[in-house]
Amino acid sequence: MIGPAGFMAAPKQPKRPAFNTAPIRCGRTRCKWRGFEAMMAEKQEGMLTCKICPVCGCDSYMFMTPGQIKAWERSKAMGGEAS
């Protein structure tokens, strides 16, 4: 069926939060790093600069869910993982 956006229209992408405002976690499943985008390390790749995880060097990240944010804040309050 053809809708108002046309045949095979791409789904709308969810809005991303502004830079450095939402907590993120490393894209690698086993890495425990949590933080914000500004806390990521920088890696020079030719003329480009790439943001990477400061612990494992992974170049992808995910925004945390509300439940993950609460757990991360609890662990910081208990003196757990600082980053």
TIKOLVO-788330 format. One line per 4 residues: number of its first residue (from 1); their letters; for each residue x, y, z of N, C-alpha, C. Coordinates in nm, 4 decimals, decimal comma, always signed. Example, Ala and Ser with C-alpha at 12.3 -4.5 7.8 and 13.67 -1.06 7.14 Angstrom:
% TIKOLVO-788330
1 = as = +1,3190 -0,5690 +0,7800 +1,2300 -0,4500 +0,7800 +1,3200 -0,3300 +0,7800; +1,2850 -0,2250 +0,7080 +1,3670 -0,1060 +0,7140 +1,2900 +0,0030 +0,7870
END
This chain:
% TIKOLVO-788330
1 = migp = +0,0840 -0,1177 +0,0000 +0,0000 +0,0000 +0,0000 +0,0886 +0,1242 +0,0000; +0,0495 +0,2212 -0,0753 +0,1255 +0,3460 -0,0838 +0,0636 +0,4463 +0,0119; +0,1453 +0,4978 +0,1036 +0,0983 +0,5940 +0,2022 +0,1285 +0,7359 +0,1587; +0,1005 +0,8337 +0,2450 +0,1235 +0,9739 +0,2107 +0,2712 +1,0070 +0,1900
5 = agfm = +0,3608 +0,9283 +0,2514 +0,5036 +0,9566 +0,2366 +0,5611 +0,8895 +0,1122; +0,4834 +0,8055 +0,0448 +0,5322 +0,7378 -0,0742 +0,5553 +0,5905 -0,0484; +0,5811 +0,5197 -0,1546 +0,6026 +0,3757 -0,1465 +0,7394 +0,3466 -0,0857; +0,7410 +0,2558 +0,0100 +0,8652 +0,2125 +0,0752 +0,9426 +0,3285 +0,1368
9 = aapk = +0,8721 +0,4210 +0,1987 +0,9375 +0,5344 +0,2636 +1,0150 +0,4861 +0,3857; +1,1280 +0,5461 +0,4101 +1,2101 +0,5092 +0,5249 +1,1400 +0,5502 +0,6539; +1,1520 +0,4683 +0,7590 +1,0894 +0,5064 +0,8859 +1,1585 +0,6285 +0,9451; +1,0835 +0,7075 +1,0197 +1,1405 +0,8266 +1,0823 +1,2372 +0,7855 +1,1924
13 = qpkr = +1,3500 +0,8522 +1,1967 +1,4503 +0,8259 +1,2980 +1,4129 +0,8980 +1,4266; +1,4342 +0,8341 +1,5430 +1,4048 +0,9032 +1,6681 +1,5001 +1,0209 +1,6869; +1,4519 +1,1236 +1,7555 +1,5358 +1,2416 +1,7804 +1,6480 +1,2050 +1,8759; +1,7660 +1,2504 +1,8434 +1,8808 +1,2286 +1,9308 +1,8914 +1,3453 +2,0276
17 = pafn = +1,9308 +1,3188 +2,1522 +1,9496 +1,4297 +2,2470 +2,0676 +1,5175 +2,2037; +2,0707 +1,6369 +2,2552 +2,1810 +1,7279 +2,2260 +2,3127 +1,6668 +2,2751; +2,4228 +1,7045 +2,2101 +2,5552 +1,6509 +2,2428 +2,5873 +1,6706 +2,3904; +2,6345 +1,5644 +2,4535 +2,6819 +1,5639 +2,5918 +2,5723 +1,5905 +2,6958
21 = tapi = +2,4472 +1,5623 +2,6636 +2,3396 +1,5813 +2,7607 +2,2814 +1,4495 +2,8091; +2,2966 +1,3418 +2,7358 +2,2392 +1,2130 +2,7737 +2,3498 +1,1137 +2,8067; +2,3334 +1,0334 +2,9126 +2,4323 +0,9314 +2,9456 +2,4398 +0,8243 +2,8362; +2,5620 +0,7781 +2,8104 +2,5834 +0,6748 +2,7098 +2,6611 +0,5592 +2,7707
25 = rcgr = +2,6623 +0,4469 +2,6990 +2,7453 +0,3340 +2,7389 +2,8193 +0,2847 +2,6168; +2,9276 +0,2140 +2,6379 +3,0096 +0,1617 +2,5298 +2,9279 +0,0642 +2,4461; +2,9537 +0,0598 +2,3173 +2,8836 -0,0305 +2,2273 +2,9265 -0,1746 +2,2404; +3,0392 -0,1997 +2,2992 +3,0856 -0,3367 +2,3194 +3,0140 -0,3949 +2,4411
29 = trck = +2,9531 -0,5098 +2,4267 +2,8687 -0,5694 +2,5304 +2,9422 -0,5914 +2,6620; +3,0633 -0,6374 +2,6570 +3,1351 -0,6717 +2,7809 +3,2053 -0,5541 +2,8473; +3,2114 -0,4400 +2,7809 +3,2767 -0,3227 +2,8390 +3,1820 -0,2565 +2,9385; +3,2321 -0,2175 +3,0531 +3,1498 -0,1588 +3,1591 +3,1541 -0,0060 +3,1623
33 = wrgf = +3,2191 +0,0588 +3,0650 +3,2316 +0,2045 +3,0677 +3,0965 +0,2715 +3,0482; +3,0713 +0,3745 +3,1295 +2,9518 +0,4576 +3,1201 +2,9962 +0,6027 +3,1329; +2,9264 +0,6933 +3,0688 +2,9631 +0,8349 +3,0797 +2,8863 +0,9206 +2,9824; +2,9513 +1,0266 +2,9364 +2,8926 +1,1195 +2,8408 +2,9834 +1,1280 +2,7186
37 = eamm = +2,9325 +1,1817 +2,6094 +3,0082 +1,1859 +2,4839 +3,1392 +1,2633 +2,4971; +3,1415 +1,3679 +2,5771 +3,2639 +1,4472 +2,5930 +3,3721 +1,3703 +2,6694; +3,3341 +1,2654 +2,7416 +3,4310 +1,1866 +2,8184 +3,5027 +1,0823 +2,7321; +3,4583 +1,0637 +2,6088 +3,5204 +0,9652 +2,5204 +3,6572 +1,0151 +2,4747
41 = aekq = +3,7484 +0,9208 +2,4524 +3,8824 +0,9549 +2,4051 +3,8761 +0,9847 +2,2554; +3,9788 +1,0517 +2,2041 +3,9852 +1,0830 +2,0618 +4,0984 +1,0055 +1,9969; +4,0710 +0,9551 +1,8778 +4,1696 +0,8790 +1,8017 +4,1839 +0,9443 +1,6652; +4,3062 +0,9720 +1,6245 +4,3325 +1,0353 +1,4962 +4,3378 +0,9283 +1,3874
45 = egml = +4,2561 +0,9428 +1,2837 +4,2567 +0,8515 +1,1687 +4,2786 +0,9342 +1,0425; +4,4033 +0,9548 +1,0075 +4,4345 +1,0399 +0,8927 +4,3981 +1,1836 +0,9229; +4,3074 +1,2393 +0,8432 +4,2632 +1,3773 +0,8633 +4,1438 +1,3850 +0,9583; +4,0842 +1,2710 +0,9929 +3,9647 +1,2689 +1,0759 +3,9962 +1,2348 +1,2207
49 = tcki = +3,9136 +1,2833 +1,3114 +3,9236 +1,2495 +1,4519 +3,8007 +1,1675 +1,4880; +3,8226 +1,0535 +1,5515 +3,7145 +0,9619 +1,5866 +3,7045 +0,9528 +1,7387; +3,5830 +0,9532 +1,7926 +3,5619 +0,9360 +1,9366 +3,5572 +0,7858 +1,9668; +3,6317 +0,7419 +2,0685 +3,6362 +0,6008 +2,1053 +3,6189 +0,5853 +2,2561
53 = cpvc = +3,5835 +0,4648 +2,2981 +3,5707 +0,4331 +2,4403 +3,7082 +0,4446 +2,5058; +3,7195 +0,5133 +2,6194 +3,8500 +0,5276 +2,6846 +3,9009 +0,3978 +2,7470; +3,8146 +0,2981 +2,7643 +3,8560 +0,1727 +2,8266 +3,8987 +0,0693 +2,7232; +3,8121 +0,0444 +2,6229 +3,8396 -0,0655 +2,5297 +3,8705 -0,0199 +2,3871
57 = gcds = +3,8450 +0,1062 +2,3537 +3,8754 +0,1562 +2,2202 +3,7662 +0,1341 +2,1172; +3,6493 +0,0879 +2,1597 +3,5367 +0,0676 +2,0682 +3,4885 +0,2036 +2,0179; +3,4511 +0,2112 +1,8891 +3,4106 +0,3402 +1,8334 +3,2596 +0,3571 +1,8213; +3,1830 +0,2754 +1,8919 +3,0375 +0,2918 +1,8906 +2,9862 +0,3019 +2,0340
61 = ymfm = +2,8692 +0,3640 +2,0482 +2,8081 +0,3759 +2,1800 +2,6576 +0,3737 +2,1656; +2,5889 +0,3562 +2,2793 +2,4429 +0,3541 +2,2817 +2,3946 +0,4460 +2,3928; +2,2778 +0,5075 +2,3709 +2,2170 +0,5863 +2,4767 +2,1581 +0,4910 +2,5797; +2,1734 +0,5234 +2,7078 +2,1222 +0,4373 +2,8136 +1,9717 +0,4542 +2,8306
65 = tpgq = +1,9067 +0,3460 +2,8701 +1,7640 +0,3497 +2,9013 +1,7466 +0,4101 +3,0401; +1,6251 +0,4527 +3,0768 +1,6042 +0,5081 +3,2113 +1,6455 +0,4104 +3,3227; +1,6209 +0,2818 +3,3060 +1,6619 +0,1832 +3,4067 +1,8129 +0,1735 +3,4195; +1,8841 +0,1783 +3,3060 +2,0300 +0,1741 +3,3092 +2,0870 +0,2997 +3,3738
69 = ikaw = +2,0226 +0,4130 +3,3513 +2,0685 +0,5385 +3,4123 +2,0556 +0,5314 +3,5635; +1,9421 +0,4796 +3,6127 +1,9226 +0,4666 +3,7581 +2,0267 +0,3750 +3,8192; +2,0551 +0,2609 +3,7552 +2,1557 +0,1677 +3,8061 +2,2941 +0,2315 +3,8059; +2,3259 +0,3080 +3,7018 +2,4549 +0,3751 +3,6929 +2,4690 +0,4790 +3,8031
73 = ersk = +2,3637 +0,5565 +3,8295 +2,3678 +0,6567 +3,9361 +2,3804 +0,5913 +4,0729; +2,3118 +0,4789 +4,0939 +2,3246 +0,4052 +4,2208 +2,4669 +0,3571 +4,2414; +2,5287 +0,3020 +4,1374 +2,6651 +0,2510 +4,1522 +2,7637 +0,3641 +4,1791; +2,7403 +0,4828 +4,1188 +2,8270 +0,5975 +4,1474 +2,8104 +0,6446 +4,2897
77 = amgg = +2,6857 +0,6438 +4,3413 +2,6587 +0,6893 +4,4777 +2,7197 +0,5947 +4,5811; +2,7265 +0,4660 +4,5475 +2,7815 +0,3667 +4,6394 +2,9342 +0,3612 +4,6320; +2,9945 +0,4464 +4,5495 +3,1403 +0,4479 +4,5383 +3,1907 +0,3425 +4,4445; +3,1060 +0,2956 +4,3557 +3,1446 +0,1938 +4,2585 +3,2273 +0,2535 +4,1465
81 = eas = +3,1987 +0,2115 +4,0272 +3,2710 +0,2550 +3,9102 +3,2592 +0,4062 +3,8913; +3,3704 +0,4767 +3,8820 +3,3688 +0,6220 +3,8725 +3,3319 +0,6720 +3,7342; +3,3606 +0,5945 +3,6321 +3,3309 +0,6425 +3,4960 +3,2178 +0,5684 +3,4337
END
